[in-house]
Amino acid sequence: MQQLRDRCAIVGTGWTNYSKNSGTSVLSLALEASKKAIEDAGLRAQDIDGVVTYSLADSVPTNAVATCLGLPQMRYYADLSAGGNVACAAVTKAALAVASGMANYVLVYRALNGSSGIRYAGSDFSRILATTSIHTDAEQQFLDPYGILIPVHHFALMCRRHMVKYGTTTKQLGAVAVTCRGNACLNERAMMRTPMTMEDYEKAPVIAEPFRMFDCCLQSDGACAVVVTSAERAKELKQKPVYIMGAAEGSGPYGRGGMWGNYWPDHAECYAKYVAPDLFNMAGVTPRDIDVAEIYDCFTYSVIVQLEDFGFCKKGEGGAFVEGGRIQLGGELPINTCGGLLSEAYIHGLNLVVEAVSQLRGDAGSRQVKDAEIALVTAGGAATTGSALILRR
Amino acid sequence: MVTDYRKPLPRPTVDTKEYWEGCKRHELLVQRCRDCGAYRFYPAGMCHRCQSVNSEWANVSGKGTIYSWIVVNRPVSPAWADEVPYIAVIVELDEDAGVRIPGNLVDCAPNDVKAGMPVEVVFEDVTSEVTLPKWRPVSCSE
């Protein structure tokens, strides 16, 4: 069996303005980002023969995008009904389609009016999860009546377990928020470009203890897109290829629930524990080889648990790991160089893939990690399912 | 009895209606596998341990401990405005630590919640049709 390693590359990226109110339709956002990604690759729309997206009933289908782009034929498509846990898996699906010969150039996009349209912090969120097959009506009827309604509630429950078991502190959560904000200040795309101190973090209102406002990611309008093709074709294109070294996705035992996975063996652990061995094995590298990591940060705590479960530190030491500047630009492991979902925008994780590509091309400007060769991108915010990519220049 | 109840109410399904009917009688029923004896929650048509489809509803003690909790300060919608701050919890049942039930902790100050704290079920008839099991510290009843 031939492995996927290095057989495909990301050759184009595109994005729209990220805002609180796009003033336009999700379809228009999807098309703008897609067109830019195709142009960035030096391709024409008619070269694209595969399209992948994911959404929680808040986006537009691949056939609408393919139609407006005038694609002569779709030879591969996937409309994943899923959350940010598939942000990397969506790219992997594109790579699998390319590697298997089903398609040559696959576009992956994520588009949403997540601020001016359907908001995940709205009272309707649990119904959305139930109607998009993320969880079942059982989760909805046993959680909603008690006010466990939105992602912040679910992830705060997980964070609390980590605090109880390992003594993780709110200051450690704050270190993640402050780091991401610092990076966002260097990113012209970022929605949050006002500097933030630990004091600012601590003064912000409590949303659902242990989480304060800046523990929670943004809600954003916008879209981004990438184009995936084979390593051979990538060499002929406009940009320096960014190769997919490793890809893995999945869950552990009893991962039902999507967010709060009620049967999950240990809520201070996440999907990454199960995904990491396959991921690093395929890429043939270890956590020490990662130059820059874009960690799915729907909440600050998500970063801490994923750093542990991907093996950057011992279990339970993620809180200490994020302190002392280790995760800042210039530190041992710079993370979320664009500002992440916490401070760049919430494009449901695909914006982290876009940023990793930028870092590996070496065009990230003042937030560039020097000589970045290998990047980790993760997707899945401390819950039971997720996906990840290891990319190289 | 609250008549203008605005917060979400459970909509029982084929898998869960026995649970909610038990609540109306102020009984906490948890599904148990007839073959391997494993308790399960959420209710489901198959045992996650042995894949048996034979199950029964066990009337459990209603005692457990706090596995995790949050204190919600910001209401998600106006329906929750009078409720905040409220304590949402996950309770591990004494019968089986693998059985974790979401709920609210009542009769307890937010700062007094502790992991592993013993709690017991208390039934709140929120409408004429629906009773919600909630939890309170065991010491409250002593």
Contacts between the chains, C-beta under 8 A, distances in Angstrom:
chain1	res1	chain2	res2	distance
A	121	B	76	7.1
A	122	B	76	7.2
A	122	B	77	7.7
A	123	B	76	4.8
A	123	B	77	3.7
A	123	B	79	7.3
A	126	B	8	7.7
A	136	B	42	7.6
A	137	B	11	7.0
A	137	B	13	5.6
A	138	B	13	7.2
A	138	B	15	6.4
A	138	B	16	6.1
A	138	B	42	4.1
A	138	B	43	6.4
A	138	B	44	7.4
A	139	B	42	6.7
A	140	B	11	8.0
A	141	B	10	3.8
A	141	B	11	5.8
A	141	B	12	7.0
A	141	B	13	7.4
A	141	B	16	6.4
A	142	B	10	7.1
A	142	B	16	8.0
A	142	B	42	6.1
A	142	B	101	7.5
A	142	B	102	5.4
A	143	B	102	5.3
A	144	B	8	3.8
A	144	B	10	7.6
A	145	B	7	6.6
A	145	B	8	5.5
A	145	B	9	6.1
A	145	B	10	5.6
A	145	B	132	5.5
A	146	B	88	5.3
A	146	B	102	5.6
A	146	B	103	5.3
A	146	B	104	4.8
A	146	B	132	7.6
A	146	B	134	7.8
A	147	B	7	7.2
A	147	B	72	5.8
A	147	B	76	7.3
A	147	B	80	5.8
A	147	B	83	6.6
A	147	B	86	5.7
A	147	B	88	5.6
A	147	B	104	7.1
A	148	B	70	7.9
A	148	B	88	4.9
A	148	B	102	5.7
A	149	B	8	7.8
A	149	B	76	4.9
A	150	B	76	5.8
A	153	B	70	6.0
A	153	B	72	6.6
A	153	B	88	6.4
A	156	B	70	4.4
A	157	B	68	4.6
A	157	B	69	7.4
A	157	B	70	5.6
A	157	B	88	7.4
A	157	B	90	6.2
A	158	B	68	7.4
A	160	B	68	4.6
A	160	B	69	6.2
A	160	B	70	6.4
A	160	B	115	7.9
A	161	B	67	7.4
A	161	B	68	5.0
A	164	B	68	7.3
A	164	B	115	4.2
A	205	B	73	7.0
A	205	B	74	7.1
A	206	B	71	7.5
A	206	B	73	4.6
A	206	B	74	7.7
A	207	B	72	7.8
A	207	B	73	6.4
A	207	B	74	4.8
A	208	B	70	4.7
A	208	B	71	6.9
A	208	B	72	4.6
A	208	B	73	6.7
A	208	B	74	7.1
A	208	B	88	7.9
A	209	B	70	6.0
A	209	B	71	3.9
A	209	B	72	7.8
A	209	B	73	6.8
A	209	B	110	7.2
A	210	B	70	7.3
A	211	B	70	7.9
A	254	B	48	6.5
A	260	B	90	7.6
A	260	B	102	7.4
A	262	B	41	6.8
A	262	B	42	6.1
A	262	B	90	7.9
A	262	B	100	5.5
A	262	B	102	7.6
A	263	B	48	6.5
A	263	B	98	7.3
A	263	B	100	8.0
A	267	B	67	7.9
A	267	B	68	6.5
